Amino acid sequence: MNVDEYWISPIEKYDNLYLKRDDYFSPFKNGVNGGKVRQAISLIRNNLDVIRNKYNNTIITTTSVNSPQGVIIATVAKYFGVKAIIGYGYLHSKEKLIKNNRLVEKAYNTGADIQIIANASYNNVTNKAVEKIANENNYFLIKFGINGLNNPDSIFGVIEKQVENIPDVDNLVIPVGSGLNFVAIMRGIKKYKPKIKRIIGVLSGADSTNTIKSFLKKDKILNINDDYFGEAIFTYELYKSPLKYNQKKFIDEPIEFDPIYEVKSYLWIKDNLPDNEKTLLWIVGNQRKTY
């Protein structure tokens, strides 16, 4: 099977809302989909030789039980013939971790080595633990923020390409988790120059405002200070969803939105933007399609 991570996902219209359907990028049988899958494929493909020859053919990452990142990494690693270790912060046994969390179970069934690396799930705790394991065992660490600095084309370039078919709109609304997709889309906006009046990020989890600002300043493609880049000023807006990160929300709509990320952006649009404006919601992915 040949996977093309640069395949352009389509634009659809739902009522008066335009949708960038990156959840349609779903090249594997278990249904993992979206921008994070693109990034994982691109990152591992571009580093495959060094992973095999320098890092014991093993990659390691850490994520939360509510994130599809674990099963995504497990799936892509299997595709390339690389061992994957997924680390979690969890207070109970490994058996309970797998049994009680659907996405962890999917990663395990895909072939990943599931490890409890800390007894708390705080990012600073699990990040420190996974870095220690990676350094001690010479594993290739997948931590998308760090990989974005060291391999920007792998993390950002594969997403910025998706802006190529974005129409001119009044509002572009993007679900924001770590902020890396948001930064990649900003790169694409500079490259392809669609006319967008407002660029809006809806924060679905921890506040990633500082992460976004840091990447926008450091990125060589954007090369900006604060909100200025290129020959135009793009003001981007970030809003916090009133729903907690791990609070899943299911709504009665013909389109299934991801219950943690996209649904919060969709509800924000309904509450804050007028119907007569042309709005596009960027669907980063949908974990409900992972089975």
Backbone torsions as a table, in degrees:
resi	resn	phi	psi	omega
1	MET	NA	128.5	178.4
2	ASN	-104.4	119.5	-176.7
3	VAL	-103.4	127.9	178.4
4	ASP	-107.5	99.3	-177.6
5	GLU	-72.1	-7.5	179.0
6	TYR	-98.1	6.3	176.7
7	TRP	-56.4	133.9	-176.1
8	ILE	-86.5	119.3	178.1
9	SER	-78.1	150.6	-171.5
10	PRO	-81.7	167.7	170.9
11	ILE	-103.9	131.8	175.9
12	GLU	-123.2	161.1	176.2
13	LYS	-117.1	129.7	179.4
14	TYR	-124.1	109.8	-169.9
15	ASP	56.0	-120.9	178.8
16	ASN	-104.2	17.0	-177.6
17	LEU	-112.2	131.8	174.6
18	TYR	-89.8	144.1	-177.2
19	LEU	-128.0	129.1	169.8
20	LYS	-90.5	108.6	-168.8
21	ARG	-91.3	67.8	178.3
22	ASP	-74.6	-10.2	172.3
23	ASP	-69.1	-13.1	175.7
24	TYR	-74.9	-14.0	173.8
25	PHE	-78.9	96.5	-174.0
26	SER	-142.8	77.5	-169.6
27	PRO	-83.5	-4.9	-175.2
28	PHE	-115.1	155.5	-172.6
29	LYS	-65.3	-25.5	-177.1
30	ASN	-83.2	0.4	170.5
31	GLY	89.2	-0.2	177.0
32	VAL	-58.5	143.2	-169.7
33	ASN	-153.1	166.8	169.2
34	GLY	94.9	-170.3	-172.5
35	GLY	-63.3	-35.7	179.8
36	LYS	-66.0	-32.2	176.1
37	VAL	-66.7	-44.1	176.3
38	ARG	-56.0	-47.8	-177.3
39	GLN	-63.8	-40.9	-179.6
40	ALA	-65.7	-43.6	178.0
41	ILE	-60.8	-48.3	-177.5
42	SER	-63.4	-43.9	-178.2
43	LEU	-64.5	-47.4	-178.1
44	ILE	-70.7	-40.3	179.1
45	ARG	-59.8	-45.3	-176.4
46	ASN	-73.0	-14.9	179.7
47	ASN	-119.5	16.7	-170.6
48	LEU	-63.1	-43.1	-179.1
49	ASP	-62.0	-44.5	-178.5
50	VAL	-70.6	-33.7	176.4
51	ILE	-62.9	-44.3	-177.5
52	ARG	-70.1	-40.7	-170.6
53	ASN	-95.8	-24.7	-176.3
54	LYS	-113.1	-27.7	-172.5
55	TYR	-116.1	32.8	172.1
56	ASN	57.6	27.7	178.9
57	ASN	53.4	35.2	-175.7
58	THR	-134.8	133.5	172.9
59	ILE	-115.4	152.6	179.9
60	ILE	-138.8	142.6	176.7
61	THR	-147.5	168.4	173.0
62	THR	-132.0	148.1	-178.4
63	THR	-157.5	177.8	178.3
64	SER	-94.5	162.6	-179.0
65	VAL	-68.3	-18.4	-179.5
66	ASN	-92.5	-4.3	-177.5
67	SER	-98.0	141.5	175.8
68	PRO	-77.5	0.5	-174.7
69	GLN	-58.0	-39.1	-178.0
70	GLY	-61.3	-48.9	-179.2
71	VAL	-71.1	-29.7	175.7
72	ILE	-64.3	-50.0	-180.0
73	ILE	-62.5	-41.6	179.2
74	ALA	-60.9	-41.9	-177.8
75	THR	-68.0	-46.1	-178.1
76	VAL	-69.1	-38.1	177.0
77	ALA	-61.0	-43.2	178.8
78	LYS	-61.8	-40.2	179.3
79	TYR	-59.2	-39.3	-178.1
80	PHE	-92.2	-0.1	179.7
81	GLY	73.5	36.6	-178.1
82	VAL	-116.7	142.1	176.5
83	LYS	-74.5	138.9	178.6
84	ALA	-120.5	132.2	172.7
85	ILE	-114.7	126.1	179.0
86	ILE	-113.9	118.5	-178.1
87	GLY	-101.4	139.0	179.7
88	TYR	-129.5	150.8	167.1
89	GLY	-91.2	120.6	-173.7
90	TYR	-156.3	140.9	-172.8
91	LEU	-87.1	-22.6	-173.6
92	HIS	-106.0	-159.4	-173.6
93	SER	-79.1	162.3	176.6
94	LYS	-62.5	-37.0	179.6
95	GLU	-62.3	-42.6	178.2
96	LYS	-68.6	-37.7	178.1
97	LEU	-57.4	-46.6	-178.2
98	ILE	-71.6	-45.4	-175.0
99	LYS	-66.8	-37.7	-170.7
100	ASN	-94.0	-0.2	-176.6
101	ASN	-133.8	111.3	-171.8
102	ARG	-56.9	-45.8	-175.5
103	LEU	-70.6	-32.0	175.1
104	VAL	-67.2	-42.4	177.9
105	GLU	-60.5	-39.4	179.0
106	LYS	-64.8	-40.8	177.9
107	ALA	-63.5	-41.7	179.4
108	TYR	-63.8	-44.8	-179.3
109	ASN	-68.0	-22.4	177.4
110	THR	-79.0	-14.8	175.6
111	GLY	118.7	4.1	-179.0
112	ALA	-74.2	150.5	171.8
113	ASP	-85.7	109.3	-178.5
114	ILE	-88.7	125.8	-179.2
115	GLN	-130.8	140.4	170.4
116	ILE	-90.5	113.7	-173.2
117	ILE	-104.5	-6.5	178.2
118	ALA	-161.5	159.9	179.4
119	ASN	-96.2	11.7	174.8
120	ALA	-139.7	150.6	-173.9
121	SER	-99.8	12.4	177.7
122	TYR	-63.6	138.4	-175.4
123	ASN	-57.1	-42.5	-177.4
124	ASN	-64.6	-31.2	179.8
125	VAL	-74.5	-50.2	-177.1
126	THR	-69.9	-34.6	178.0
127	ASN	-64.2	-42.4	178.5
128	LYS	-64.1	-40.7	-178.2
129	ALA	-67.9	-42.9	-177.3
130	VAL	-70.2	-33.8	176.5
131	GLU	-65.0	-39.2	178.8
132	LYS	-63.2	-46.1	179.9
133	ILE	-63.5	-43.2	-179.9
134	ALA	-61.8	-43.4	-178.5
135	ASN	-69.1	-41.2	-177.0
136	GLU	-70.2	-29.7	-174.7
137	ASN	-110.7	0.8	179.4
138	ASN	59.5	54.5	175.3
139	TYR	-103.8	154.5	176.5
140	PHE	-81.0	116.7	-176.3
141	LEU	-86.1	123.0	173.0
142	ILE	-102.2	104.6	176.1
143	LYS	-134.8	100.1	-161.9
144	PHE	-55.9	-30.5	177.2
145	GLY	-64.5	-48.2	178.5
146	ILE	-66.0	-44.1	179.7
147	ASN	-61.7	-30.6	177.7
148	GLY	-64.3	-34.3	177.2
149	LEU	-76.2	-40.8	-175.1
150	ASN	-84.7	-29.5	-178.7
151	ASN	-133.3	63.2	-172.7
152	PRO	-60.0	-34.8	-179.9
153	ASP	-67.8	-33.8	178.5
154	SER	-68.4	-41.8	-175.0
155	ILE	-86.6	-43.1	-174.5
156	PHE	-96.5	-40.8	-173.4
157	GLY	-60.9	-36.5	-176.8
158	VAL	-71.1	-23.2	177.6
159	ILE	-90.3	-39.4	-177.6
160	GLU	-59.9	-28.8	177.9
161	LYS	-59.4	-28.3	-177.5
162	GLN	-69.4	-15.1	178.6
163	VAL	-74.7	-12.7	-174.3
164	GLU	-54.7	-35.5	-177.2
165	ASN	-105.9	16.5	179.2
166	ILE	-75.0	128.3	178.6
167	PRO	-78.7	168.7	172.4
168	ASP	-68.6	131.3	-176.9
169	VAL	-140.5	163.2	172.4
170	ASP	-75.9	-41.7	-175.3
171	ASN	-135.4	130.9	170.4
172	LEU	-112.3	116.9	-177.2
173	VAL	-110.8	127.4	-173.5
174	ILE	-125.6	123.8	172.1
175	PRO	-64.8	136.4	-175.1
176	VAL	-122.6	122.1	171.5
177	GLY	-106.5	-93.3	177.5
178	SER	-73.1	-23.2	-178.9
179	GLY	99.4	-6.4	-174.7
180	LEU	-71.9	-38.5	175.3
181	ASN	-63.1	-39.0	179.6
182	PHE	-60.0	-46.4	178.7
183	VAL	-63.0	-42.4	-179.8
184	ALA	-62.5	-40.1	178.9
185	ILE	-66.1	-37.1	176.0
186	MET	-61.6	-39.3	175.3
187	ARG	-60.5	-42.8	179.2
188	GLY	-65.2	-35.7	178.3
189	ILE	-63.9	-40.4	177.8
190	LYS	-64.8	-39.5	-174.9
191	LYS	-73.6	-45.0	-172.4
192	TYR	-99.8	-14.3	170.8
193	LYS	56.4	46.2	169.6
194	PRO	-68.4	152.0	179.5
195	LYS	-87.4	113.4	-177.0
196	ILE	-131.4	123.8	-178.0
197	LYS	-76.9	-40.3	-178.9
198	ARG	-134.7	130.1	173.6
199	ILE	-107.1	116.0	-170.6
200	ILE	-123.1	126.7	173.3
201	GLY	-108.6	133.3	176.9
202	VAL	-107.3	113.2	-175.7
203	LEU	-74.4	119.5	-176.0
204	SER	-97.6	-14.4	-177.6
205	GLY	-139.3	-131.8	178.3
206	ALA	-62.7	150.7	-178.4
207	ASP	-69.1	112.1	-177.7
208	SER	-102.7	20.2	-179.0
209	THR	-55.7	-48.1	-177.8
210	ASN	-67.4	-35.2	176.8
211	THR	-62.3	-44.9	179.9
212	ILE	-62.8	-46.8	179.8
213	LYS	-61.3	-39.8	-178.9
214	SER	-64.1	-45.5	180.0
215	PHE	-67.3	-39.4	-179.6
216	LEU	-63.3	-32.2	179.3
217	LYS	-78.9	-35.0	-175.3
218	LYS	-86.4	-23.5	-172.5
219	ASP	-66.3	127.3	-176.1
220	LYS	-71.0	-25.8	179.1
221	ILE	-74.5	-46.0	-179.7
222	LEU	-76.0	-47.8	177.2
223	ASN	47.9	61.0	-174.1
224	ILE	-121.2	164.0	168.9
225	ASN	-116.5	121.2	-175.2
226	ASP	54.2	-116.8	-173.0
227	ASP	-101.9	12.4	-176.0
228	TYR	-103.8	128.7	170.6
229	PHE	-155.5	153.3	-178.8
230	GLY	64.2	-142.6	-178.0
231	GLU	-102.0	4.4	-178.7
232	ALA	-132.3	158.7	176.5
233	ILE	-99.7	119.6	176.5
234	PHE	-106.8	114.4	174.5
235	THR	-93.6	120.0	177.9
236	TYR	-105.6	149.6	-176.6
237	GLU	-122.5	138.8	177.9
238	LEU	-122.0	130.4	180.0
239	TYR	-128.0	142.1	179.9
240	LYS	-89.7	127.9	175.1
241	SER	-67.4	139.4	177.2
242	PRO	-69.7	-14.7	178.7
243	LEU	-83.8	141.1	178.0
244	LYS	-68.3	156.4	-176.4
245	TYR	-55.6	-49.1	-174.7
246	ASN	-85.8	7.8	177.9
247	GLN	-88.3	107.1	-179.2
248	LYS	-82.4	138.3	-177.8
249	LYS	-127.1	120.9	178.6
250	PHE	-111.2	131.3	-177.6
251	ILE	-122.3	154.3	-177.5
252	ASP	-87.2	86.7	179.3
253	GLU	-136.8	151.2	177.5
254	PRO	-58.7	-29.7	178.9
255	ILE	-95.0	130.3	177.0
256	GLU	-83.0	113.3	176.5
257	PHE	-94.4	146.9	174.4
258	ASP	-56.3	129.0	-172.0
259	PRO	-73.8	-9.1	179.3
260	ILE	-108.0	-38.9	-174.3
261	TYR	-103.7	-73.0	-171.0
262	GLU	-61.9	-35.9	-177.2
263	VAL	-62.9	-33.9	179.4
264	LYS	-68.4	-37.3	176.8
265	SER	-69.3	-40.0	179.2
266	TYR	-62.1	-45.0	179.1
267	LEU	-66.3	-35.4	177.3
268	TRP	-63.5	-41.7	177.6
269	ILE	-59.3	-47.2	-178.4
270	LYS	-61.0	-34.8	-176.2
271	ASP	-85.8	-20.9	-167.5
272	ASN	-126.6	-14.8	-176.3
273	LEU	-117.3	139.5	-179.6
274	PRO	-70.8	148.5	-177.9
275	ASP	-67.0	-24.3	-175.4
276	ASN	-85.1	1.1	175.4
277	GLU	-95.4	150.4	-179.7
278	LYS	-85.7	109.4	-174.8
279	THR	-119.9	138.1	176.5
280	LEU	-119.5	125.9	174.4
281	LEU	-99.6	123.2	179.1
282	TRP	-85.5	111.3	177.7
283	ILE	-86.8	104.4	-175.9
284	VAL	-69.7	-35.7	-179.3
285	GLY	177.3	-178.3	-179.7
286	ASN	-153.6	104.8	-177.7
287	GLN	-68.4	-14.9	179.1
288	ARG	-67.4	-18.7	-179.6
289	LYS	-87.0	-7.1	-179.9
290	THR	-83.6	124.3	-175.9
291	TYR	-136.8	NA	NA
